[in-house]
Amino acid sequence: MFTPQKGLDRWISKLTQHGDRPWNYLLLFISSLIILLIISICFLLWRDSALARTELGWNFLSPTLDANWNPQNGNMQAWPFIYGTLITALIAFIIAFPISIGISIFLAEISPDWLRHPLSWMIELLAAIPSVVYGIWGIFVFLPQVVTPIGNFLAGTLGKIPILQSLFIGPIPESGLSRLAAGLILAIMIIPTIAAVSRDVFLAIPKAQREASFALGATQWETIWKVLIPYGSSGILGASILGLGRALGETMAVTMVIGNSLEGSASLLRPGYSMASLIANQFQDTVSTLHSDALIEIALILFLVTLLLNLIARLLVWQTSRKFLKG
Amino acid sequence: MFKKLLNVVLVVLAGGLILSACQPVATPAPVAATQALKIEPTLAPGSVQLVAQGATFPLPVYDVWTKSYQFVDPAVNLTYAGTGSGAGKKAIVDGTVDFAGSDSVLKDEYKTVPDLQMLPTLAGAVVPIFNLQSTEKDANGNAVAITALVLDRQTLADIYQAKITKWNDPSITKLNPTLVGKLSDATITVVHRADSSGTTEIFTKALASFSADWLAKVGAGASTVEWPVDKNGNGIGGKGNPGVAVAVQNTTNSIGYVELAYAISNKIPFAKLINKAGKAVTADADSLASAMGDFANAFDDRLNATIVDGSGAGSWPISGYTYLIVRTQSMKDCVKAQKVVEYIKWTLTDTRAGKIASDLGYSLLPQAVLDKVMGKLNAITCNGAVVSK
């Protein structure tokens, strides 16, 4: 093996041979750019919303659905938009999660080979459809033909039960434009994301896990339920975070189907508004500086809500993986 | 198999391109410069880049104009981006564009750039569209759509203020004697624009003029307002003209508002209005021209004018000018300045440019207004020298 000698040789090798260090520093630099980006977004949103924060104060965030959004006289409150974003993402997640897990288990464990590839391909295709296409399909086909009947049914059944009444009070608009419609469209949009990632999670589980379970006499159902799902739980949670993130931030499709109305009720069957769609609708042409600053503050809230939900999900992943390793 | 499919796709795509290219307005034949224009023949094709942005209300016309103009003056490469009036005004103040489009008037901007000039280019109308079914069924038991409706100014404001929430309200039946007994007592679904827009600004300016109560509670017109119907629970916001139109078409017993141009090109029925003079009018080129005529002397030195709620017998009450905004003294590049002036003069005086606009449902300026605009254009200077030749 060549060893550096004294003099010129040594000088050259000192100059050129640094091992992995420069490479590591380069990667560290690139990764820290991401952190810098997040901090700078947060800082900019904070700085540019200064006027709204001082003028509107905490009243901006007071949790009442009977709120105002009047840019002309500067009386603006954010709660209906926060509620709209959270409730539509929640509906979407509650519906999409079990379906996506079912799809991913079928694709990874049960499906025959000839069906697996075309089906996987279709699901990935669904994930790649632009949201505006979902929106157009939504207002012309899905809303009047599917959401309105579902809404009428829910108003007639759950809407009569005293406790659930506030969430399901009707009537749903005939066009179907409502929080429920936004939630359902979002569910359709995030199913492929969650399903495709969890399928990869299941496929990555070592074969030995399944064989050990079968060897102990477990049925396929028991293997899936008691071995594979716990084993892949952190990955599935990761997939869910991705899906939830898309649901929280989705703008175009939601704007097209949610109804964009500042109605006072909390009902899923009534038109609502979301933070992302408010920004998209009004930021291009604001009435006053206070108006644009208030919209920037809404963006800050959306950013923080997404960050907070991500943190909670991280904690959950950490908890479950620790429990799984212990048990 | 796959290759065949690809071929089919290619043929369909090519067909689509040819079809879209065949639309009459999209490709005007190359024409020589009109007499009013003196085009410098020495400039190389596409050598002058003009950038503009702003209002979306006149975008259908501006799109065709900018594309057509390269045949009038090949030296000019002009782009107009529909970014909204607010963004357009900001851009002309910042100096990032050569001219801007706006549906709303300038206010504080004059403090930063005192030589900004507003130039009315076109007038457009906003119309109330509706989806109504008669309570009487036809012989086969099917619901019959009502296609003609008359509203007055107060009624329209009251509907948008949720003071009138049923179609069979006496104030509506009184105006439509033929529909007595046919209007249902269903709640009116009131559709408005969700995105901020010049259309909303014209519409709400008109409502503020129609009803003192609207003016007091909601305020004068703006591109975004707080809709009383939303609070009442019978309001819905649609994104863009298509969003409003679809919401109305998918909801029986609903009302909404869109640009006249959009309603015409999509064959959506719209209501007649009883104007200030007490006459029932429909929105068209004549009633728009009448509205402009009512306010021909209302221009201030910046050429700002509101033309809602005119007093003429034939005037459509929900009308508005759309403007271009230029800098009259502080344009630095004199070639660009000259080309901007030439372009705006072409849009205002060329008969083909005029036909493009009127085919799309917009109205051209009456002569009295046109003279004022031309006067302002002729006074534009660059580095102290008059630009117009």
Interface residues (C-beta under 8 A of the other chain):
Chain A: D66 N68 W69 N70 P71 Q72 N73 I139 F140 L143 P144 P173 E174 S175 G176 L177 T255 M256 G259 N260 S261 L262 E263 G264 S265 R270 P271 Y273 S277 A280 N281 Q282 Q284 D285 T286 V287 H291
Chain B: T83 G84 S85 G86 A87 T189 A194 D195 S196 S197 V218 G219 A220 A222 S223 T224 V225 E226 W227 D230 K231 G233 G235 I236 G237 G238 K239 G243 V246 A247 N250 T251 T252 S254
